[in-house]
């Protein structure tokens, strides 16, 4: 099977898609052959030799090679970063180290990457649009306003590039060398703006280009919903400057990048006061509800990751689109490996499921059971090699933690994502992303997962709607400095009509506290009500823009705007200090949650 790179015929992509999805037996055969190929090529590495003693047998691999978290492979990765040979973990030359976002666990991880990985990632990107175009035809007749960003790269001690997976792709020949004449490749943003390492200048130029070309835009998006909403907030603050540039046909002096200046001179070629007036009239409205449809009237959907913790942003996206634009979540990927695609891109965000692609890596699964009680623990909990299952063994409705083996040197590596089997496409299991497994709040016997927290807040924030208020963003931490300790939630709230805020909103926020507690699990409610080892839950309402500042903090410490995800559980003292200095008011649960022994 051939990996499709830049310029590949869409027919070849469709043939591959049909092969892996319609002919499940062939796909399974290919999946096992892929593992055999990984072991044949990498069997002589120090890591695999340690467990397999020279064998390249699949059965030996499954019996002897341990299931590991990052700590299990990190010493080998660090040795390669320091200058030792790639053969410690792979027969291929490691060309770069990919940095994870660092927002899930607080510390970025380095992941080995080889040249062929770029081909695999490009294949997934090339597969997405033919799938979407089946449901929304004609997307090749206009432009995409996708907001993409790079992060300044670093080097390991031995000189290997260390950068985010998306920076790696945008700087690669696959992205920079693509032809804009090929269907679906025509973006409003100049490559020079995307590749500008100053995120402020990059954002300004990309939004300006999108506004100038507003009547040609058929699709909007960013990698994560958080980045797309950050762009809208940026537009709210800077639309007058952008209109002024369009009116005068001259770029603002805040853009100092020569590459951006040159690229934008081709887009901003002459004054256009009528276009500036159009945009000014739209942006000058007191309400920005539906602003996306007004600015880009031909747009057919918004593309962004809206699963897992990103689901928090769905109401905001629906507000800015007035629920007129579908939210498309096209793929499932990480720094370690790209996994699969969404074959039903127009499904409701809550129903998004992914079909894993067997050419991306060798996938296994740690069974977690049929309910959330089984989701406790973290990636360092030891898992016996025999307690993992393959694709053919997963069961409908059950939860699993994803495990992957790759050509680049990850073997039975725990991604840390919890997935649930939602159905089958031609016998191929489809998975819904549930949450990161190791993001929990805990003070005593309680263990609150990211999914539990999201579900409880989703229920509570409904109480805000009658009061012209919307929860924009949230995070949490388990405050053990009080006796007893208690859960603290930081909420940033948007008031659609700030001058019409209901006077009883304070009482509503107290009700939000108790609603959250009522939605949390049995153990939490027992600890609160019976054992009295957890105090009343607290909501701290922060000033507008606080979570933007939090995002800036993480980006300044090595994070990427493309890959940024607001941590749902804060552990950084610096981040907590930033949140606390912006607290406006605090609210506590007015009573104990209901608990029945």
C-alpha positions in Angstrom: 0.0 0.0 0.0 1.3 3.4 -1.0 1.2 6.5 1.2 -0.2 9.5 -0.7 2.0 12.6 -0.5 1.7 16.0 -2.1 0.2 15.8 -5.6 -1.3 12.4 -5.1 -4.4 11.6 -7.1 -7.6 11.7 -5.0 -8.6 8.5 -6.7 -5.7 6.7 -5.1 -6.7 8.0 -1.7 -10.3 6.8 -2.2 -9.0 3.4 -3.3 -7.0 3.2 -0.1 -10.0 4.3 2.0 -12.2 1.7 0.5 -9.5 -1.0 1.0 -9.0 -0.4 4.7 -12.6 0.2 5.5 -14.7 -2.0 3.2 -12.3 -5.0 3.3 -11.8 -5.5 7.0 -10.1 -8.8 6.7 -7.5 -7.2 4.4 -7.1 -4.3 6.9 -6.5 -6.7 9.7 -3.9 -8.6 7.7 -2.2 -5.4 6.8 -2.2 -4.4 10.5 -0.4 -7.6 11.6 2.0 -7.3 8.7 2.8 -3.7 9.8 3.8 -5.0 13.2 5.9 -7.8 11.6 7.6 -5.1 9.5 8.3 -2.9 12.5 9.8 -5.8 14.4 11.8 -7.0 11.4 13.3 -3.6 10.9 13.7 -2.6 14.5 14.4 -6.0 16.2 18.1 -5.2 16.5 17.6 -2.1 18.6 18.8 -1.9 22.1 15.3 -1.4 23.5 13.6 -4.4 21.8 16.7 -6.7 22.3 16.3 -6.0 26.0 13.0 -7.9 26.1 13.0 -10.1 22.9 16.6 -11.3 22.9 17.0 -11.0 19.2 13.6 -12.4 18.2 11.3 -10.6 15.8 8.3 -12.8 16.4 5.0 -11.1 17.0 3.9 -13.5 19.7 7.2 -12.9 21.6 6.6 -9.2 21.3 3.1 -9.5 22.8 4.3 -11.7 25.7 7.5 -9.9 26.7 7.5 -6.3 25.7 6.0 -4.2 28.5 3.2 -1.7 28.2 4.8 1.6 29.1 4.2 5.3 29.8 6.6 8.1 28.9 9.0 7.3 31.8 9.6 3.9 30.2 11.0 5.3 27.0 12.3 8.8 28.1 15.8 7.6 29.0 16.4 6.3 25.5 14.9 9.4 23.9 17.2 11.6 26.0 20.3 9.6 25.1 19.5 10.1 21.4 18.8 13.8 22.0 22.3 13.9 23.7 24.0 12.4 20.6 23.7 8.6 20.8 22.6 6.7 17.7 19.0 6.3 16.7 19.5 2.5 16.7 18.8 2.6 20.5 15.1 2.4 19.5 14.8 2.3 15.7 16.7 1.3 12.6 15.6 4.5 10.8 17.3 7.8 11.3 15.5 10.1 13.7 15.3 13.4 11.9 13.6 15.5 14.7 12.1 15.4 18.1 8.4 16.4 18.3 7.4 18.4 21.4 4.0 17.7 22.9 1.9 20.6 24.0 2.6 20.2 27.7 -0.8 21.4 28.7 -2.2 18.0 29.7 0.5 17.1 32.2 2.4 20.4 32.6 5.6 19.2 31.0 6.3 18.9 27.2 7.5 15.5 26.1 9.9 14.7 23.3 8.8 12.2 20.7 11.1 10.6 18.1 10.1 11.2 14.5 11.5 9.8 11.2 11.2 11.1 7.6 8.4 8.6 6.7 6.2 10.0 9.5 5.7 13.1 7.4 4.4 11.0 4.6 1.9 9.4 7.0 0.7 12.7 8.4 0.4 14.1 4.8 -1.7 11.1 3.8 -4.2 11.8 6.6 -4.5 15.5 5.6 -5.0 14.4 2.0 -7.7 12.0 3.0 -9.8 14.5 5.0 -11.1 16.7 2.2 -12.3 14.0 -0.1 -14.3 12.7 2.8 -15.8 16.1 3.7 -16.5 16.9 0.1 -18.8 13.9 -0.2 -21.1 15.6 2.3 -20.5 19.3 1.3 -19.7 19.3 -2.5 -18.0 22.2 -4.2 -15.4 23.0 -1.6 -12.7 23.2 -4.3 -14.4 26.3 -5.8 -13.4 28.7 -3.1 -10.8 29.3 -0.4 -10.3 28.1 3.2 -9.6 30.6 6.0 -7.7 28.3 8.3 -5.7 29.9 11.0 -2.4 28.0 11.5 0.6 29.0 13.6 4.2 27.8 14.1 6.3 27.9 17.2 9.9 28.8 17.3 11.9 25.6 17.3 14.7 24.6 19.6 17.5 22.0 19.2 18.5 19.0 21.3 22.1 18.9 22.7 23.2 17.0 19.6 21.5 19.4 17.2 18.3 17.6 16.3 15.4 20.0 15.7 12.9 20.0 18.6 9.5 21.4 17.5 5.8 20.8 17.6 4.3 18.3 15.2 2.4 21.0 13.4 5.4 23.3 13.1 7.2 20.3 11.6 4.4 19.8 9.0 4.0 23.5 8.1 7.8 23.8 7.5 8.0 20.6 5.5 8.1 20.2 1.7 4.7 18.6 1.8 3.1 21.8 3.0 5.3 24.5 1.6 5.7 22.7 -1.8 2.0 22.1 -2.3 0.3 23.6 -5.4 -2.6 26.0 -4.6 -4.1 24.9 -7.9 -4.8 21.4 -6.5 -8.3 21.1 -5.1 -8.7 22.1 -1.4 -5.2 23.6 -1.1 -6.2 27.2 -1.6 -5.9 29.1 1.7 -6.5 32.8 2.3 -3.4 32.9 4.6 -0.1 33.4 2.8 2.5 30.8 3.8 4.7 33.6 5.0 2.1 34.6 7.6 1.6 31.0 8.7 5.3 30.6 9.1 5.9 33.8 11.0 7.0 32.9 14.5 5.5 36.1 16.0 2.0 34.8 16.8 0.7 38.4 17.0 1.9 39.4 13.5 0.8 36.0 12.2 -2.7 36.4 13.6 -3.0 39.9 12.3 -2.0 39.1 8.7 -4.1 35.9 8.5 -7.2 37.7 9.7 -6.5 40.6 7.3 -6.1 38.2 4.4 -9.3 36.4 5.4 -11.2 39.7 5.5 -9.9 40.9 2.2 -10.9 37.6 0.5 -14.1 37.3 2.6 -16.4 36.6 -0.4 -14.3 33.7 -1.6 -14.2 31.8 1.8 -16.1 28.5 1.9 -14.7 27.1 5.1 -13.3 28.4 8.4 -11.2 26.8 11.0 -8.1 26.2 13.1 -6.6 23.0 14.6 -8.3 23.4 18.0 -11.5 25.2 18.8 -9.6 27.2 21.4 -7.3 28.7 18.8 -10.2 29.7 16.5 -12.0 31.4 19.4 -8.7 33.2 20.3 -8.8 34.5 16.7 -12.3 35.9 17.2 -11.3 37.6 20.4 -8.3 39.1 18.6 -10.6 40.3 15.8 -12.9 42.0 18.4 -9.9 44.0 19.7 -8.3 44.8 16.3 -11.0 45.1 13.7 -10.7 48.9 13.5 -7.0 48.6 12.6 -7.8 45.9 10.0 -10.5 48.0 8.4 -8.1 51.0 8.3 -5.5 48.9 6.5 -8.1 47.8 3.9 -9.4 51.3 3.5 -5.9 52.7 2.8 -4.5 49.7 1.1 -1.5 49.9 3.4 -0.3 47.4 6.1 -0.2 48.6 9.7 3.3 49.5 11.0 3.0 46.8 13.8 3.8 44.3 11.1 7.6 44.4 10.9 8.3 40.9 9.4 9.7 41.5 5.9 8.2 38.2 4.7 4.8 39.1 6.0 5.0 42.6 4.5 5.9 41.3 1.1 3.2 38.6 1.1 0.5 41.0 2.3 1.4 43.6 -0.3 0.1 41.2 -2.9 -3.2 40.9 -1.0 -3.5 44.5 0.1 -2.7 45.8 -3.4 -4.9 48.9 -3.4 -7.2 50.9 -1.2 -10.7 49.4 -0.9 -12.9 51.8 1.2 -16.2 50.0 0.2 -14.9 46.7 1.6 -13.7 48.4 4.7 -17.1 50.0 5.2 -18.8 46.6 4.8 -16.7 45.1 7.5 -16.9 48.1 9.8 -20.7 48.0 9.7 -20.7 44.3 10.6 -18.1 44.5 13.4 -19.5 47.7 14.8 -22.7 46.0 15.8 -23.4 45.8 19.6 -23.8 42.0 19.4 -21.4 39.6 17.7 -23.9 36.8 17.6 -23.6 35.2 14.1 -20.6 37.4 13.2 -18.9 34.5 11.3 -21.8 34.2 8.9 -21.9 37.9 8.3 -18.2 38.4 7.7 -17.9 35.2 5.6 -21.3 34.7 4.1 -20.4 31.8 1.8 -18.8 29.7 4.6 -20.3 26.3 4.8 -18.7 24.9 8.0 -16.2 25.4 10.8 -13.4 22.9 11.1 -11.7 22.4 14.5 -11.2 19.8 17.2 -14.3 20.0 19.4 -14.0 16.6 21.2 -12.9 15.9 24.8 -12.0 19.1 26.6 -12.6 21.1 23.4 -16.3 20.4 23.8 -16.4 23.3 26.2 -16.1 25.7 23.3 -19.1 24.4 21.3 -21.6 27.0 22.8 -19.2 29.8 21.9 -18.8 28.6 18.4 -22.5 28.2 18.0 -23.0 31.8 19.4 -20.6 33.3 16.9 -22.1 31.3 14.0 -25.7 31.6 15.3 -25.8 27.8 14.9 -25.8 28.2 11.1 -22.5 26.6 10.5 -21.8 22.9 11.2 -18.8 22.0 13.4 -16.6 19.5 11.6 -14.0 17.5 13.7 -12.1 15.7 10.9 -9.3 13.7 12.5 -7.8 12.2 15.7 -4.0 12.7 16.1 -1.3 13.4 18.6 2.4 14.2 18.7 3.2 10.5 19.0 1.1 9.3 16.0 -1.8 10.3 13.8 -4.6 7.8 14.4 -7.7 8.1 12.3 -10.4 10.1 10.6 -14.1 11.0 11.1 -16.1 9.3 8.3 -19.3 11.3 9.2 -18.0 14.9 9.3 -21.4 16.5 9.6 -22.5 14.5 12.7 -23.3 16.3 15.9 -20.0 17.1 17.8 -21.2 14.9 20.7 -21.4 12.0 18.3 -18.0 12.3 16.7 -16.3 8.9 16.3 -13.0 8.0 14.5 -12.0 5.1 12.4 -8.3 4.2 13.0 -6.1 3.9 10.0 -4.0 0.7 10.1 -1.0 2.3 8.2 -0.4 4.9 10.9 0.9 2.5 13.6 0.1 -0.7 15.4 -2.8 -0.2 17.8 -3.6 -2.1 21.0 -6.1 -1.3 23.8 -6.1 -1.6 27.6 -9.6 -2.6 28.6 -11.2 -0.2 31.2 -14.6 -1.7 31.4 -18.1 -0.5 30.7 -18.4 2.4 33.1 -16.5 5.4 34.5 -15.6 3.4 37.7 -12.9 1.8 35.7 -11.2 5.0 34.6 -9.2 5.6 37.8 -5.4 5.5 37.7 -2.7 7.0 35.5 -0.1 6.1 32.9 2.3 4.8 35.5 -0.1 2.1 36.7 1.5 -1.2 35.6 -0.3 -3.1 32.9 0.6 -6.8 32.3 1.6 -7.4 28.6 -1.2 -10.0 28.2 -3.9 -7.5 29.5 -4.1 -5.7 26.2 -6.4 -6.5 23.3 -6.3 -5.9 19.5 -8.8 -4.2 17.2 -10.8 -7.4 16.7 -11.3 -7.9 20.4 -12.8 -4.5 21.4 -16.5 -4.5 22.4 -19.3 -2.1 21.7 -19.9 0.4 24.5 -16.6 -0.4 26.4 -13.9 1.9 27.4 -10.2 1.5 26.4 -6.9 3.2 26.8 -5.1 3.5 23.4 -1.6 1.9 23.1 0.6 2.3 20.0 3.8 0.9 18.4 5.5 2.9 15.7 8.5 2.6 13.3 10.0 5.6 15.0 10.7 3.7 18.2 7.6 3.7 20.5 6.6 0.2 21.5 3.4 -0.5 23.4 3.3 3.1 24.4 0.3 4.4 26.3 -1.1 7.5 24.7 -3.1 8.3 27.8 -6.4 8.8 25.9 -9.6 7.1 27.0 -11.7 5.9 24.0 -15.1 4.3 23.8 -16.3 1.9 21.1 -19.4 3.5 19.6 -20.1 1.3 16.6 -18.6 -0.4 13.5 -18.1 0.7 9.9 -18.0 -2.5 7.7 -16.8 -4.3 10.9 -14.1 -1.7 11.6 -14.6 -0.5 15.2 -15.1 3.3 15.6 -14.0 5.1 18.7 -15.1 8.3 20.5 -12.5 10.3 22.3 -13.6 10.6 26.0 -10.9 12.3 27.9 -7.2 12.2 29.0 -6.9 9.4 31.5 -4.6 11.1 33.9 -6.4 14.4 34.4 -8.2 14.1 37.7 -9.1 16.1 40.8 -8.5 14.2 44.1 -8.4 15.1 47.7 -9.2 11.9 49.6 -10.8 8.7 48.1 -12.4 10.8 45.4 -11.1 10.7 41.8 -12.8 13.0 39.4 -11.9 12.5 35.8 -11.9 15.1 33.1 -15.0 13.6 31.6 -16.8 13.7 35.0 -15.9 17.4 35.5 -17.0 18.3 32.0 -20.3 16.6 32.3 -21.1 18.3 35.7 -20.1 21.7 34.4 -22.1 21.2 31.3 -25.2 20.6 33.4 -24.5 23.6 35.7 -23.8 26.2 33.0 -27.3 25.7 31.7 -28.4 27.8 34.7 -26.6 30.8 33.3 -28.5 30.9 30.0 -31.7 32.7 31.2 -29.5 35.4 32.5 -27.8 36.4 29.3 -24.6 34.8 30.5 -22.3 32.2 29.0 -19.5 30.2 30.4 -16.5 30.9 28.1 -13.8 28.9 29.8 -12.9 27.0 33.0 -10.2 25.2 34.9 -9.9 23.7 38.3 -7.6 22.6 41.1 -7.9 20.6 44.3 -7.2 23.1 47.1 -5.7 21.2 50.0 -4.6 24.4 51.9 -8.0 24.5 53.6 -9.3 22.1 56.2 -11.0 20.2 54.8 -9.7 20.6 51.3 -12.2 21.5 48.5 -12.5 21.7 44.7 -12.0 25.1 43.2 -13.3 26.0 39.7 -12.2 29.2 37.9 -14.9 30.4 35.5 -14.7 33.2 32.9 -18.2 34.3 32.1 -19.4 36.4 29.1 -22.5 38.6 29.4 -24.2 39.2 26.1 -25.6 42.4 27.4 -23.3 43.5 30.3 -25.6 46.4 31.3 -28.6 44.0 31.7 -27.0 41.5 34.1 -29.7 40.1 36.4 -29.3 41.0 40.0 -29.9 37.4 41.2 -27.0 36.0 39.1 -25.0 35.6 42.4 -27.6 33.2 43.7 -27.5 31.4 40.3 -23.8 30.9 40.7 -24.3 29.3 44.1 -26.8 27.0 42.5 -24.2 26.2 39.9 -21.9 25.0 42.7 -24.4 22.6 44.1 -25.5 21.4 40.7 -21.9 20.4 39.9 -21.6 18.6 43.2 -24.9 16.8 42.6 -23.6 15.6 39.2 -20.3 14.3 40.5 -19.9 10.6 41.5 -21.0 8.7 44.5 -17.6 8.7 46.2 -17.3 12.5 46.0 -20.7 13.0 47.4 -20.1 10.6 50.2 -16.8 12.4 51.1 -18.7 15.7 51.1 -21.8 14.7 52.9 -21.0 11.7 55.2 -17.3 11.7 55.7 -16.9 15.5 55.8 -13.4 15.1 54.4 -14.1 17.5 51.5 -15.4 21.0 51.9 -18.0 22.9 49.7 -17.1 23.4 46.1 -16.1 26.9 45.2 -16.4 28.8 41.9 -14.1 31.8 41.4 -15.3 34.1 38.7 -12.3 35.8 36.9 -12.0 39.0 34.9 -12.6 38.9 31.1 -9.4 38.0 29.3 -8.0 35.9 32.1 -7.9 32.7 30.1 -6.3 34.5 27.2 -3.5 35.5 29.6 -3.3 31.9 30.8 -2.9 30.8 27.2 -0.2 33.4 26.7 1.6 32.1 29.8 1.8 28.6 28.6 2.8 29.7 25.1 5.6 31.8 26.6 6.8 28.7 28.4 7.1 26.6 25.2 3.5 25.8 24.3 2.1 26.2 20.8 -1.0 28.2 19.9 -2.0 25.4 17.5 -1.8 22.7 20.1 -2.9 24.6 23.2 -5.6 23.1 25.3 -6.6 24.8 28.5 -5.6 22.5 31.3 -8.7 21.3 33.1 -6.7 20.7 36.3 -4.1 23.3 37.1 -0.9 22.3 38.9 1.4 25.2 38.0 1.9 27.6 40.9 2.5 30.4 38.4 -0.7 29.7 36.6 -2.7 29.5 39.8 -1.2 32.9 40.9 -2.3 34.4 37.5 -5.8 33.1 38.0 -6.1 34.2 41.6 -5.0 37.8 41.0 -7.8 38.1 38.4 -10.6 36.7 40.6 -13.6 39.1 40.9 -16.0 37.1 43.1 -16.2 33.7 44.9 -19.2 31.5 45.4 -19.6 28.3 47.5 -22.1 25.5 47.5 -24.9 26.5 49.8 -25.5 23.0 51.1 -24.3 19.4 51.0 -25.0 17.4 47.9 -27.6 14.6 48.2 -26.0 11.3 49.2 -27.8 8.0 49.8 -25.8 5.2 51.5 
